[in-house]
């Protein structure tokens, strides 16, 4: 049986850092795994989503409706699964991912409210896990970084560069509020990445992630 763990969070929440630390923990134990990061910008399948994030369809995330935007990312995930990791998953391997379908639940559902938002979430998971046949993760770990701190980290890392999501503070705020609700609704593991205005160390966050998913991965 496969063990599929996804690290999620808004932009600037430290997902890549935490995936690296989690991979090191498995390496130290000699455990094999498949490491993924989405979007896969180097893939030809990512062309539409790169156009979207670069602002080719509008410089405000709201310029593209969530269903259209989601399909751009879905194609990237489908191509990756079929080409790169279906075999490892079907053989029961460990799969670790930085972002997945769950990112659309954070970023695209945040464009909607009320019944429209609930209908979108149902469509998203039915579409990818049902119609496309992509595997659903066994655990989703949501790294919760307050939007004001995420924005500061993004600016420190990239200056004025960044995609249409990363450059929009109000959008990051909305996505985080939406993500907290989605996290509760779908039973994701919630990890606070800050104590007030103080960002926790990567090592401390890593320890909390290990405590949450170590048993599933066989690290205990």
ABEGO torsion letter per residue (X at the ends): XBBBBBBBEBBGAGAAAAAAAAAAAAAAAGBBBBBBBOBBAABAAAAAAAAAAAGAAEABAAABBAAAAAAAAAAAAAAAAAAAAAAAAAAGBBBBBBEBAAAAAAAAAAABBEAAAAAAAAAAAAAAAAAAGBBBBABBBBBBBBAAAAAAAAAAAAEABEBAAAABAAAAAAAAAAAAAAAAAAGBBBBBABBEABBBBAAAAAAAAAAAAAAAAGAX
